[in-house]
Amino acid sequence: MSITLSSKGQLVIPKPIRDALGLEEGTRFHIQVAEGKIILEPQTGSLIERLYGKFADADLLADLEKEHRLEIQDDPVLRA
């Protein structure tokens, strides 16, 4: 399989390779040259980096407060 370097210096990784490696849009790569070859390694990042922004629209505090109110309503000892 061969690919062509664009005038902007871009390469397209063929879909079968992306699928085989589980690569998605936005995947970052570490690139290095070794023995005249280009080596691309997908960066997995830390757990924090992978989760960053994932729950940006969630109001977790409101959800916890709602759950706590329901627990108080259902527990006769806590209602007293």
C-alpha positions in Angstrom: 0.0 0.0 0.0 1.4 3.4 -0.9 0.2 6.9 0.0 1.2 10.3 -1.4 2.5 13.4 0.4 0.3 16.4 -0.4 1.6 19.9 -1.3 0.9 20.9 2.3 3.0 18.0 3.7 0.0 16.0 4.7 -0.5 12.2 4.6 -3.8 10.3 4.7 -3.7 7.1 6.7 -5.8 4.6 4.8 -9.1 3.5 6.4 -8.1 -0.2 6.9 -5.0 0.9 8.9 -7.0 3.5 10.9 -9.6 0.8 11.7 -7.0 -1.8 12.6 -5.4 0.6 15.0 -8.6 2.2 16.3 -7.5 5.6 15.2 -10.1 8.4 15.3 -10.3 12.0 14.2 -8.1 14.1 16.4 -5.7 11.3 17.4 -2.3 12.9 18.2 0.9 11.2 17.1 4.5 11.2 18.3 6.7 11.3 15.2 10.4 10.4 14.9 13.0 9.5 12.3 15.0 6.4 12.8 17.3 4.8 10.3 15.9 6.9 7.4 12.3 5.9 8.3 9.4 7.9 9.7 7.8 6.4 12.7 4.4 7.5 13.9 3.1 6.4 17.2 -0.4 7.2 18.5 -0.3 9.1 21.8 -2.6 7.6 24.3 -2.2 10.5 26.8 -3.0 10.2 30.5 -6.5 9.4 31.8 -7.0 13.0 32.7 -6.1 14.2 29.2 -8.5 11.6 27.6 -11.4 12.7 29.9 -10.7 16.4 29.6 -13.9 18.2 28.4 -15.9 14.9 28.1 -18.3 16.0 30.8 -18.2 19.8 30.1 -22.0 19.9 29.6 -22.9 17.8 32.7 -24.0 19.5 35.9 -22.6 16.8 38.2 -23.2 18.8 41.4 -26.9 19.3 40.6 -27.2 15.5 40.0 -25.6 14.7 43.3 -27.8 17.2 45.2 -30.9 15.7 43.6 -29.8 12.2 44.5 -29.2 13.3 48.1 -32.6 15.0 48.4 -34.2 11.7 47.2 -32.3 9.7 49.8 -33.5 12.1 52.5 -37.1 11.7 51.3 -36.9 7.9 51.3 -35.2 7.5 54.7 -37.4 8.0 57.7 -34.4 8.5 60.0 -32.9 11.3 57.9 -36.3 13.0 57.5 -36.7 13.4 61.3 
